[in-house]
Amino acid sequence: MCGSLLQRLQDYLAERRIRRTRLVTKDGRCNIEYGNIMYRKHLSFLADFWTTVVEIRWRFVLLGFIASFTLSWFIFSLIWYWIARDNGDLTWQNPPEDHTPCVDHVVGLTTAFLYSLETQTTIGYGGRAITPNCPGAVAFIIIQSLIGAIINCFMCGVIMSKISSPKKRAKTITFSEMAVISPRNGSLCLSIRVANLRKSLMIGSQIYGKLLRTRNTPDGETLIMHQVNIDFMMETGKDNLFFVCPLTLYHIIDKSSPFFEMAVDTLHKQEFELVVFLDGTAESTSSSCQVRTSFIPQEIMWGYNFLPIISRSKDSKYKVDFSNFSKVVPVATAHCAYCFHNIKGHHHFSKTGHDNPGFAVIDITDPPNVTKM
């Protein structure tokens, strides 16, 4: 019992350590902090005020929404109170019976606040109304109406921008939890799986990767987060993916690949991070977005392949079984890329397909040269 708890504690601490050392989390957030920024550089955030407001968290947006309206109502109520006081309209000033007020029924700070609120929100309950006897008050109600309209437009724009942010569309793009290395079409490949959870397409989708690792140069300089390009592709190429269903994308491990020098027994001892990017344009909103995820050596499985998830039912509909999205099956694979390419007979190929028990088996009467999914 104690051994089991100790093992769980060690696994938990190891997972936390790995999570802290990642540059990009599994959901695409960048784990990086900026320090010692010069004070005058902070003014750049104020100059780009719109982007700063749009990028802050929802709690601060809602706080700013409430504060901007409440403070504007209160500040304008003080001015209306001052106008009423200057005209002798307040109750404690004991105005005569034939006195003509600037604003009807504004006789104190509370009524001044209510009138300010009713003016800026264009409610108008019919009890408090401005009179034409104070030209200054008429000009001021125009100013308040214009400022209130500006606040309304700004806050509505901020909320709409945050709601329609491309980052939210990226939430419905998911990657497999693990990457796999196995033979594919006569080559040793690193494969990942990506799916679009919405039926609306991602137009012009492109996927690519960056391998981040620490590298020492011949001059003795240590490069932290040195980036190496990793190309991903499908059988049809690497550009303009037809992202209508989950795709399995692969990177060919050849002599130009940074994975060529790795082997099954040394992969998990390496220190690197594979960051994968998917760029595309949402079909429904025409907004560009980028989806990111990362894989560390412990999340790359050597000698495995993904289970099939696409099938066609009896009613000729294509179906996707997401229960198999991240599931893998072992396949015969060379224990290193060098052996795969240079030692004859050292690698083996598994059968080209796997049974998918989630769907019914049907007879397809297509011509023999038609490729089935």
N, C-alpha and C positions, 0 to 999 in steps of 0.2 A: 504494500500500500504506500509506504513512504517512498519506495523507489519510483513508483508511478507518479506520485506528486512531484518528486524532484525532477523527473524527466519532463513533466509538463511545464514546470517552472523554467527549466533550461530552454525548452522550445519557445516559450513565451518571450524570454529575454533575448533569445537569438532573433526572433521575429521582430522585436522592437528595435534591435540594433540594426538589422537590415533595413527596416523602414526609415530609420534616421539617416542612413547613409545613402539612400536613393536620391538622385537628383530630380527625377520625375516619378510621382506616385502612380499607382495602377489606374487611378481615375483622371490622370493628366495634370495634376497640380504640380508646380515646380517648387521644390524644397530648397529655397535659396533665400538668404537674407543680405541686405545691403547695410553697410555700416560706414561711419565717418564721412557721411555726405556733407559737403560744405554748406553752410547756412544759406548762402545766396542761391544755391541750387534748389532749395525748397521753394523759392519764388517761382520756379518753372512750373511747379504743380498748380500754383494759383493762376499763372498765365493760361495754362490749359485747364481752366476751371471745369468745363463741361465734361471732359474725360475723367477728371478726378471725381466728380459727383456721380457719374454713371458707374464707375468701378468700385465705389465704396459698398459696404455690405448693406443688406436690406434693413437691418435694424437702425442704421444711421440715416438711411433714406426716409424711413417712416418717422424717425425723430425729427429730421429736418422738415418733413411735410407738416407735422403737427406744430412745430415751433414757428415755422414761417407764417402760417395763417394766424395762430394765436397771438404772436407778438405783433403782427401788423394790425390786428383788430385792437389790441390794447394800446399800441402807440397812437393810432388814429383816434381812439376814444379819448386819450388825454388831450389831443388837439381840439376835438369837439367839446370837451369839457371846458377848455380854455376859451373857446369861442362863446360858449353859453355864459361863462362867468364874465367875460368882457362885455357882453350885451346885457348883463343883469338878469339872466333867465333862471338862475338857480333858486331853489326853495329858500335857502338860508339868507338870500339877498332880499327876500320879501318884495317881489316885483308888484307894481300896482295892477289893479284889475284890467285896465285898458292897455297893459303892456303887450307889445308884439314881439314874440321870441324869434330867434334865428331858426330854431328847430323846435317844432311842437313836441311837448312832453319830454324834453331832455332837461331834467331838473336836478340831476346829480351824476356822480361818476358811473353808477350802475346803468342808468338809462343811457348815458353817453356810450358806454361799451356796447349795449344792445343795439343802439342806432348804428354804431360803426360796423358791427357784425351784419346787420340787416342790409346796410348799404353795399358792403363789399361782396356779400353773397347774393345780392339782388333778391332777398326774400320779401321784405316789405309787408308787414302785418297790418298796416293801415293806421296804426296809432301814432307813430312818430314820422314826421315828414318835414322837409326843409321848406322854409318860407322865402319869398323873393325879397325880403327886407334887408338881407345882409349879403352884399355882393361878394365879400370875402368868403363866406360860407359856400356860396354857389361855386366859386372857383375851386374851393378845396374839395368839394364833393366830386368834381371832375377829376382832380388829381388822384384822389383815393380810388375812384373807379378804374382809372388807367393803371395804377400800380397794382391793384387787385387782379386785373386781367393779365398783367405780366407775370405775377406770381402763379396764377392758374396755369398759364401756358408753359411756364418753366417746369413746374412740378409734374404736370401731365406728361411733358416730354421726357423727363427723367424716368418716370415710372414705365412709360411705354418702351423706352429704350432698354430698360433692364428686363422687362418681360419678353421682348423680342430679341434679346441678346443671342448671337449665334452659339454662345457657350451652352445654352439650354438645349439647342438642337444636338449638340455633341453628346448629351446625356443618353440619347437613344442610339448611339453607335457604341458597340461593345466589342472588345477583343477577348480572345481566349485567355484563360488564366496562365496557361503554360505554352511554351514553344517546343517544337519537337524537331529532331534531326533523324532523317531516314532517307533511303533511296527513293528517287522519284524521276521517272523518265530517263533512266540511265545515268543520273547524277546524284551526288549526295547533297541534300538540301536541308536548310533550316526553314521550317514552315510555321506560320501562324494563321490563325483564323479570325476573321472579322465579320460582323453582322450588322445590318441596318434593321432596327426593330420597327421602323415605320414602313408603310407601303410606299410613301412618297420617296422618290429617288434622290440620290446625291449625284448631281450632274458634274461631269468633268473630274471625277475622283482620281486622285493620285496618291500613292502610298510609297513611302521611303523610310529609311532608318538611319540612325547615327549610333555608332559604337563609341562609348565614352570610357576612357581608361587613362590611368596615369602612365606617362611615357618619359623615359630619360633620353635626352638628345646626346649625340656624340660630344657636344661641348660641355656636358655635365649639367645641363639645365633640366629641371624637372617640370614637365608640362602636366598640370592637373586638368582633367576633363579634356584630354586630347580627343578630337573628333575624327572618326573615320566613316566615310559614306558606306551605307549598306543598301544595295538595290534589291527591291522585292518585285516580283512579277507573277504573272499567270502564263498559261500556255499561249494566250493570245497577245502577250506583251505586258508592258508595265504602265502604259498611259491610258487614260480614259476608261476606267473600269466600268463594266456594266453591273452596277451595284444593286441588282434587283433581288438578290438572295445572298445568304452567307457565302463568303469567299474564302478559299484557302490559298494564301499567298506564300511564295517560297523564295528563298535566297540560295543561289547555287554556291556551294562551298568548293571553289576551285583554288588554284594557286594564288590568285589575286585576292582571295577572301581572308579577312583576319581570323576566321575560324579554321583555316587550313592546318595550322600548327597545333590545334587542340585535339584531344582524344577523350574517350569516354571516362577514363580514370583521372584525367587532369582538368576536365571542364569545370567541375564544381570547386576546384582550388584556384581558379582564375578570379581576378578582380576587375570586373567591367560591368557596364550597364548598356543594354541595347534599348534605345529609345526609338519607338515607331510612331510615325506621323501619318495621318490621313487628312488630306486637304480636299475640299469639295464645296459645291454650291447647292444649297437646299432648293429643291424644285418648287416647293410651295411658297417660300419667302424670298427667293433669289439672293439670299445672304450667304456670304462665304464663311466657312468655319473650318477649324482645325481640331482634330481629335488626337490625343496623345496617350501613350501608355509606355511602360518600360518592362523589360525582362532582365533579371539578374541571373547569374549562372545557376543558382538553385532552382530557377523556374524554366530551365531548358532541359528537356528529357531526351537523352540520346538513345536511339533505337526504338522509337515509338512513332506511331502515326495516328492521325485523328480518325475517329469513327465517322462513317457517313451519316449525314443528317437530312439529305434531300431525297425524296421519293415521289412517285406518282401513284395516286390512288385509283380505285376502279372507276370513279367518275371523271377521270382524266384531269384531275387537279394536282398541281404540284404542292407538296407539303413539306414543311421544315420542322424537324423534331429537335427543339432546343435542349432537350434533356441530354442529348449527346454532343452538345456544342463544344464542351471542353474535355470530353472523355477521349482517352487514347487507348491504343492496343499495341502490344509489343510486336515488332517486326525484325526480321534478320537484317542486321546492319553491321558493317565493318566498324571496328573499335576506334579507328582514326581515319582522317581524310586522306592521309598519305597512303595508308594501306588500301583504301578504296580505289585510288587512282593508279597505284604502282604495283601492287602485289596481286598477281593473277589468281583468281579463285578464292581470294580472301573475303570477298563480300558476296552476299546473296540477296536475292530479291524476293519479297513476299508476293503472295497472290495479289492480283490487281484490284480486288474488291473485298468487301466485308458484308456479311448479312446484316440487314437492319430489321430486327424483329418488330419494330414499332409500326410498320405499315404492312398492308396486305400485299401479297405477291399476285401480280396480274400478268396476263399474256399480252404482249405488245405485237401488233401485226404490222409494224413498220418495215420498210425495206431493209435488207441486211446491212447496208452501208450506213445506216443511221445510228449515230452514237446516242446511247441512252444515259440519262442522268442517274 
